[in-house]
């Protein structure tokens, strides 16, 4: 198809691999190239028409790629990579450090406006789909409270943050919602819950030889924005156990709003996800928003955007007429 959206991927970890698979399910898209910081010749990819290049080569592809999907981690990769790529391409990313989104938005917005590009940030399911549901529920039930529960599942962002800690050779983190808190919310009690009362974080860590495990544990449990506000459990395990028991990537969660209307009638809004593969699902969301970034840029809507500003019609490959007929 000559009118396909030409896509590039920056980063080839779990999310990058999921993005390759998601693009295959979209006939209106073509994967042109994958850019990696590793030696490209060492990246095994069974995609004969896709180039694998060092990330430094990206600037040579500005006229060959319509949207670059950024698959790096939020802790250290995206703050540098997003403004860099936004000066050359329309971009999509899954930046998920909630507390820093406003300043991140500003940095990417400046870069994208300079280049006349469109960058949709913090795309995925949280932030992303859950964010939309929080906004809608609050607008519909102004007299109420929002609650977000994650898990039980493996968090890619938090696992990435663990692996950045000095002395950590490998690791994963599971987020577990606390059942009693969910029951109170679903019962319409609208309780006041601290972050620690809603979730616990369970880490499985492989320590590098010779490193102080007590220091590694302390560095993890005191990490701001990730672990400091939660009951965090750190378990040290072998590399074999990590591969054997923690290689799958499930996740999920709920957004629930309890509110009142009219004559004190209790109303509950709930949106939930149950995912066998967190990275493949997140990648599927990124790819849908890549379509939106391409279309918005064609309309001249430049700068950074979030899921709040994107109308659902931009996500679908189908025409507005088809959507009105079949889905409305």
MARVOPA-712751 format. One record per atom (N, C-alpha, C, CB): x, y, z. Coordinates in pm, whole numbers, plus 50000, padded with zeros to 5 digits. Each point is the difference from the previous one (the first is absolute). Glycine has a CB too. Layout:
// MARVOPA-712751
XYZ
...
***
This chain:
// MARVOPA-712751
500854988050000
499155012050000
500885012550000
498164987650124
501645020849779
500855011849988
499685010650104
500184995349757
498635004250301
499625010350097
500154995050143
498425009449832
502414980550191
500224995050135
500765010250085
500024976549910
499705023350219
500745008250095
501334993050026
497865009350107
503234997849870
501344994150016
500475002150144
500545004249754
499764984650313
500275000450143
501444995650029
497574995450047
503055011250050
501284995750054
499844996950148
501255013949831
499634977650220
500004996550142
501375003350057
498274981649965
501755025650147
501265003050069
500024992050130
500135023449898
500744966550106
500104991350116
499374986549973
499975019950148
500744969449888
499494986749967
500074990650120
500725003649763
498645000650345
499784991150114
498634993649987
501495014250148
497884982649965
498684993749997
498975008549927
500554988850214
499475024449812
499035008849937
500255001249850
499785012650216
501494988349745
500345000649858
499564987649926
501925014450057
498314973950003
499564987649936
498494999549988
502014988450092
497285016250012
498545000549993
499515009449892
499924994750241
500825016249737
499615009849898
500134994149859
500725018550153
500324973549826
500134993349870
498774991449973
502514999850024
497064992750076
498844991249983
498725008049978
501124982850143
498745028449929
498795008249987
499895006249860
500095004850246
501044999649699
499995006049866
499564989849895
501835015850069
498524971549951
499624989449905
498484998749988
502114987950055
497175016250049
498544998849998
499335012449941
500154985350200
500635024149748
499465012549947
500375001349852
500175010950228
498924985749681
500305000749857
500345014049950
498514980749972
501125029650104
500285013749957
501385004850046
497555004750005
503254986250054
501325003850051
501094991049945
498925008650208
502284997349780
501174992649954
501165003150095
499205000549757
501434989150297
501185001950084
501235001449911
498944986950190
501715024649819
501145003049914
501314995750065
498745019249902
501464984650226
501304997650063
499864999650152
501145011349807
499794981450254
500154999750145
501365005950034
498494979550022
501525029850073
501235006750040
500374995550141
499485020049853
501774976150165
500444994450127
501345006050042
498754978849949
501485021650182
501305004450050
500994988350001
498885017650141
500624970449845
500874988449994
500644998949861
498584988250172
502325002649811
500574997549868
498914994049911
502354996550097
497255010449796
498874995249919
500174985849948
499635023449935
501604972950034
500234986649944
499724989050102
501725009849847
498224993850281
499734989950104
498514998650030
502235005050097
496955003449843
498564999550025
499354990049904
500015024250082
499464965049972
499384989549917
498555003949974
501544982150096
498145019949776
498665004549962
499574992449876
500415023050098
498464970349911
499514992249887
498995008149920
500374978750129
500055033249827
499165008949922
500815004449879
498695008050205
501204985149682
500935002249887
499975014049940
499724976349953
499175030850058
499905013249936
500265011550097
498374990249840
502085006550281
500205010350103
501505001850023
497774994350110
502695018049882
501415002950027
500245000950151
500195012249780
500984983350263
500415001450139
501255008850001
499034977250067
500885034150002
501055010249991
500375005250139
499185006349773
502024999050238
500385006550124
499195012950014
502344990149990
497375013550135
499125011450026
500565013149941
499244988650210
502065012049773
500625012149942
499615001949853
501914997250160
497604992349774
499615001049860
498615005849980
501464980549956
497815021750152
498605004349987
499855012949920
499544989150217
501395020149800
499865013049931
500034998549848
501075011050197
499474977849753
500034997749856
498654995349945
502424994350021
496625003450069
498724994049959
498825009650016
500924977850064
499385035149945
498925009650024
498975000449888
501615013350132
498814983849745
499055000249889
499484986149966
501165020149911
499204969850172
499584986249973
499054994550107
502154996649883
497705010950228
499174995350111
499015011050038
501874985250085
496855010949925
498955009650036
499845001450151
498844994349787
501294994650286
499845000250146
501064991050061
497505004349981
503185000850123
500974992050074
499374996350135
501995011549885
497944975550142
499464995150127
501184997550094
497964989549887
502055017750226
501134999550093
499724989450107
500525024549959
500324965350047
499764988650087
501024999050113
499004988349807
501635022850229
500935000250112
499295001350132
501705010049852
499054989050257
499445001050134
499855014450045
501004978050053
498105024150041
499715013650048
501075005450093
497614994849977
503074996450094
500945004650104
501155008049941
499394980150137
501245014749757
501185006949947
499985001849848
501264990550189
498005001249737
500055000749854
499165011449942
500364975449999
498365024750032
499085009249933
500275014850027
498344982150014
502075021950107
500265014450020
501025005749903
499464996750238
501504995049717
500975004549900
499534997249859
501814996150165
497634992049814
499674995849864
498805007249941
500954978150057
498045024750025
498775005949946
500245013849935
498724987550175
501935022049893
500245012849932
500954998649881
499625011550218
501334979249790
500934997649889
499234995649875
501834993850164
497324996249852
499254994949884
498905009649956
500494976950077
498935030650018
498925009349964
500505011449910
498874994450216
502435007749781
500555010249910
500114994849856
501275009750193
498464977249787
500134994149867
498744992749952
502414997850048
496804997050046
498884991349964
498765003250083
501624982249935
497225014050014
498834998350086
500324988350092
498355009449824
501304991750305
500374989450094
498844995750088
502315009049999
497834978650051
499114994450101
500894994450109
498154994549831
501485007550297
500774993550107
499074996050113
502035013449939
498534978750153
499204995050112
500585004850133
499374979649865
501095032950139
500585005550122
499004998650116
501395016349864
499044977350245
499024996550104
500375004550141
499434980849860
501515028650153
500285005650133
498975011150023
502524994449988
496345002050071
498845009050009
500375013750057
498544980050028
502265020250077
500305012650068
500785009749913
499994987650214
500715007349685
500845008549917
499425002749862
501944991150124
496845004349851
499405001949867
499905014749960
498714979050037
500875030350051
499915014049956
501315005749946
498235002850169
502904994749901
501275005449952
500474992549875
500615006750235
499134980549759
500354992049881
499225005049879
500494979950145
498215022749874
499165005349892
500615012949945
497954989650106
502465019249984
500525013149958
501264998549915
499045010150208
501864980949833
501254997949925
499724994549861
501214995850216
497914994249776
499684994049870
499215009949913
499984977050106
499135030649956
499205009849927
500885010349931
498144996650164
502855008449908
500925009849941
500744994349880
500275010650225
500214977149789
500754993749891
499124997549878
501504989550168
497295005649855
499104996749889
499525012749928
499284979350123
500475031149952
499565012649936
501115006149915
498445004050192
502804994849856
501145005149922
500084993449863
501235004350214
498454982849782
500174992349876
498714998549920
501824987850112
497065017049944
498734998349931
499484985850005
500655018649852
499754973950251
499584986150014
498944998650109
502284992549924
497124995550082
498974996950098
500484988550087
498175007849844
501854994350287
500484989850094
498914997150102
502405007549968
497144980150034
499014996050100
500744992650110
498124998449827
501825007150295
500794994650111
499124991850095
501565019649983
499114972150097
499354992650109
498814991749951
500725017950158
499534974949733
498984991549939
500184985850052
499925014649791
498994978650233
500034986350049
498704997550072
502524999850021
497544992450088
498734998350072
499985007450133
499754977949891
501415024750168
500045009450113
501425005150017
498084988250114
502155024349845
499055009649943
499544995949861
501095018050134
497714986849829
499434996749871
498534996950014
502204991349921
497434996250056
498584996350005
499395002350138
500454983149822
500315013850284
499485002550134
499815015050024
501144979150083
499755029049861
499905014550016
498695005149941
502515002049993
497174993249887
498755004049934
498814996250086
501084997249774
498944990850281
498884995550081
499885007750131
500254977649899
500895026450160
499935008550119
499355013349967
502064988950092
498355017049794
499445013049959
498504999049975
502225006249899
497364983650024
498584998549967
499164997650123
500654990949779
499845000450310
499244996950120
499835012250089
500844976549989
500235031550023
499935012150081
499045010249942
502354996050072
497665005249794
499105009549934
498544995850014
501835005649838
497914981350158
498634994950005
499474999650142
500474986549796
500385009950299
499614999550142
500865009750080
499284975849976
500445037350015
500855009750070
499994998250152
499565015849814
499364978650237
499924997650144
500444985550026
498115017150029
503214980949978
500504986450018
501504999750014
498074991649871
502494996450122
501444998150016
500494989849897
499855005750247
501344997149697
500654990549911
500954991050078
499825016449810
500244970950149
500954990450058
500634992149886
498664998350217
502655000349787
500714992049900
500774989050071
500185019949843
499584967950111
500724988450052
500744993449886
498294996550184
502974999949839
500814993249898
500324986050047
500985021949924
498974968649982
500454986450027
498844990650032
502145009550082
498224978549963
501374995750023
500734998449867
499294988350213
501895017649779
500724998749875
501405005550008
497865001249883
502904995850013
501385004549991
500045013849935
500824976149985
499745033450085
500105013749949
501305001849924
498605008450191
501294995149681
501205002049919
500815012050049
498834989949805
500485021250222
500705012250041
500734998350132
498295013249878
501034980550219
500624998150131
501114989449993
497845006650111
501974983449806
501064990049983
501235006449935
498264981749979
501495027049924
501115007249936
500755008550102
498735000349782
500515006250308
500625008450102
500874991650096
498045015949984
501494972150050
500804991150086
501324996649933
497904990550099
502035006349771
501204995649929
501025011149982
498614983449882
500995029250140
500925011249992
500785002250131
498465010449834
501114982750272
500665001650130
501394993549996
497745000450119
503235006549936
501374994750002
500054986850075
500915023449990
499724966749948
500144986950063
498924990149962
501085011550183
497954992849737
498924991149958
500314994249862
498335013350136
501744973449857
500274993349872
498714997049924
502064990150100
496835008949971
498714997449937
498925000950104
501064985249827
497705016950129
498935000950098
498665003449939
501695006850164
497284990049910
498635003449960
499245004950122
500044982949813
498875024350161
499165004850109
498544997349969
501705017750057
497614976350039
498574997649987
499235009950087
500424975549952
498555030249990
499095008650075
498794991750039
500805021049877
498844979250251
498884992150049
498975009150066
501514980050033
497255020449916
498965007950067
499594993150130
499195008849778
500414999050319
499584994550129
498494998049996
501925011550122
497684975849895
498604996049976
499015007750087
500844977449940
499515024950186
499075007050090
499675014049949
500924986950192
500085019849749
499775013549948
499044999649881
502295006950078
497884983449834
499114998849883
498574997550045
501914991149861
497915000350238
498664996850049
499305012450056
500774976750052
499975031550020
499405012350055
499555009349889
501464997950203
499385003549694
499675009249889
498804994949921
502415006849985
497574980349984
498894994549923
498695000250079
501634985449878
498505015050253
498815000950084
499455014150011
500864980850125
499815028949812
499515013750000
500365008050123
498184992149862
502795003050217
500355007050124
500835012549976
499934978250116
500705023049762
500895011349969
500995002850113
498185009849860
502614980050179
500945001850112
501185008849962
499334977650087
501295028450011
501275006949977
501114989750015
499095022450085
501664975749808
501034989650000
501355006149963
498284982649938
502735014250140
501355004049964
500524990649892
500445009450232
500644994349702
500574991349898
500374986450061
500885020149875
499624980050246
500414987650065
498804991250035
501995011850091
496844994249926
498804992350032
499354993849875
499635015050196
500794989749686
499424994749876
500854989149935
498955022149967
502374979150046
500894990649931
501214996550085
499255009449782
501314979050186
501334996750049
500854996849878
499114991150226
502195010849787
500924997549889
500984989050041
499805024149918
500264965550000
500834988450032
501084998849894
498064988050114
503205012649928
501145000049909
500784986850012
500155025350016
500274969849869
500904988449994
501265004549929
498074983349998
503065015950072
501235006449954
501164990149998
499195021850093
501584978849797
501264992749991
501125010150025
499044982749835
501745015150270
501085009450033
501284996049928
498965004350225
501785005749731
501324997249944
500924995350112
499665017349817
501264973950146
500914994250099
500825011050068
500124978649866
499955020650265
500835009350075
499285012450048
501884991649870
496865010450087
499285012150042
499234997550130
499805007149760
500085003450319
499324999450129
498494999649978
501905012750111
497484976049923
498564998449976
499185009750085
500394975949945
500075026850174
499275009550086
499965013849938
500694986950201
500425017349736
500025013149934
499105000049877
502355003750083
497674985349841
499134999049882
498535001350043
501704985349881
497945007350224
498625000550050
499625014150044
500204976250074
500715030549997
499735013650046
499835009649882
501294995350209
499565003249688
499905008649881
498654998049928
502504999049975
496994988850029
498714997349934
498845005850081
500964979049900
498975017550228
498815003750079
499895015050024
500134977850110
500985029749874
499965014650021
499925007749868
501314996850210
498544996149677
500005006949870
498745008549984
501374981249901
498785032150083
498825008549986
499244997149870
501165017650133
497544984749870
499094998149886
499744985349966
500825021749913
500004969350137
499834985949966
499654991350121
501625003449814
499174997650294
499834990750112
499845006650136
501314984249868
499145028150146
500105006150134
498655000750072
501925013349916
496984988250010
498695001850065
499234987150020
499945022449898
500684966250079
499294987350004
500654990350100
499325003449760
499914986550280
500604988550067
500734992149891
498184999150184
503135001149820
500814993649896
500784988550060
500185021649874
499664966750064
500694987950044
501064996549896
497944991750125
503305006249919
501104996649909
500484985950031
500705024349982
499234967049917
500454986250014
501204997749907
497654992350060
503455002749993
501174997149918
499964985449954
501365017650124
498804980649745
499904986749941
501144997949901
497485000250028
502644987749920
501054996949903
499535003949859
500854981150146
500135020149763
499665003149861
499164988949939
502125013249978
498174974350062
499224988649949
498545001150043
502074985550006
497715018150119
498635001350052
499265011449931
500754990850220
499985020049752
499395011349929
499484995649863
501535016050122
499314976749805
499594995449866
498874989750008
502335004249919
497764987150180
499044988950010
498605004850042
501904984950058
498065024150040
498735003450063
499465013949968
500684984950179
500155023649757
499585013949985
500215005449859
500545003350239
499344988049662
500225004449861
498715004449931
501934984549990
496915011850066
498735004349940
499675014150046
499184976049991
499995030749931
499765014350024
498515003250010
502125005149878
497174988750218
498585003150016
499795013350072
499514975450004
499315030349982
499655011850079
498505002749984
502345009849972
497235001450082
498595003849993
499705010250107
499404977649907
499305024650115
499625009450103
498615005549979
502375005750026
497265003750061
498665005750000
500085015150018
499064978650093
500035028649842
499675013750039
498554999750048
501655010749832
498144993550290
498654999950057
499685014050052
500204975250063
498625029649907
499535012450064
498674997250068
501185014549828
498794988750300
498754999450074
499475014150016
500724979050121
498025023049842
499435013450010
498524999750033
501705007849839
497755004150176
498575001250030
499345009449900
500444995750244
498335001149721
499205008849914
498665002650068
501134991049791
498265020050167
498635002950043
499784998550148
499284992749781
499794998450253
499594998150139
500894989650070
497635006149937
503684996650059
500984991350067
500004985749950
499745014450197
500024983949674
500134986749943
501464996849975
497735002049894
502734986550153
501394995949979
500184995049857
500234994150245
500835010649690
500324995849863
501474995749997
498255015949898
502034973150035
501364995049988
500364998749852
499804987450221
501315018749740
500554998349864
501294991850014
498995022149916
501154967650001
501214991750008
500514996849859
499204990150219
502115011249763
500684995849878
501144990950041
499385021449874
500724967050064
501034990650044
500714993649883
498674995750205
502564999749820
500804992949902
500574987450065
500575021649879
499504967650042
500614987650044
500914995449888
498024993750150
503295007949866
500954998849889
500954988250019
499845024649966
500244966849933
501004989350003
501395005449967
498234983549935
501835026949981
501295006049965
499885015250009
500574980549848
499985024950259
500015014450019
500695007349884
499994996350247
501254999649712
500665007549892
499284999149867
502134996050116
497284992549852
499294998949873
498745008649999
500914976949972
498395023850141
498815008550006
500395014849995
498804982350132
502215021549948
500465013949998
500445003949860
500734998150240
500004993049692
500445002749863
498825002149907
502044986550042
496895005949978
498825001549915
499365013850018
499624975250014
500435030050110
499495013550024
500905010349931
499014992650222
502305005649790
500945009249936
499775000649849
501684995250180
498114993349758
499834999449855
498715007149958
501284978349993
497645020150083
498765007149967
500215015250007
498654980650088
502105023950012
500265014450013
501025004949898
499474998250243
501344992849702
500895004049891
499175004549879
501794983950082
497135009049895
499085003949892
499455014050026
499394975749962
500275027150164
499465013150035
501055011049981
498454989050164
502795008349876
501065010149986
500205003549853
501124991450209
498884998749707
500165002149855
498885008849946
501154977749979
497625019350059
498845007549949
499985014350055
498714978649983
501585022950145
500015013350060
501055008849935
499194990350217
501985003949756
501065007849938
499605004549861
501694987550134
497635003949793
499505003649867
499045011950007
500274976149926
499025024850186
499065011250020
500695012550053
498214983350043
503085015749988
500735011550051
499945001850150
499565010449786
500014979250287
499955000850147
501334995350056
497494996150001
503415013450023
501374996550041
500205002150149
500825006249771
500314988750279
500325000950142
499634987150071
499645024749993
500524975450139
499694988250081
498514999250026
502265001150107
497244986849898
498604997150032
499984988750103
499205007449767
499674991450303
499774988350084
498734993249952
501165010850199
498534977849860
498794992849960
498745008350023
501154978550055
498925031350034
498835008450026
499585008149878
500705001250239
500265002549678
499695008849886
499684992449872
501495016850103
498594969949898
499854992249877
498614994049992
502464995050000
496765009249900
498684994249980
500134985549955
499065022749942
500084968350105
500124985749965
500014997149850
498864995350213
500495013249708
499934997449856
501394999849936
497745010849995
503234996450065
501355000349944
500754986850019
500055024550046
499474967150047
500694987550031
499654988849902
500015006850238
498854994249701
499494988949919
500415001349854
498074998050157
502274990749779
500285000549856
498725001649917
502024985850039
496845012650025
498725000649928
499525014549986
499414977150087
499745025249814
499495013549975
498995003950107
500374997149752
499425015850263
499005004850096
498624994849965
501365020550038
498354978349833
498704994849957
499824985650046
500045015349800
501004976550182
499934986150044
499804999050151
501484993449808
499245014850264
499914999650146
498625003950048
502425005150015
496985005249923
498655004050039
499004988949973
500585023949953
499594969149934
499074989549961
500144987750089
500085008549765
501154987650268
500234987150064
500175000350151
501024993449789
499505017650264
500385000250141
499215009850086
502224993449926
497125016450011
499325010150081
498664994850051
501125017949867
***
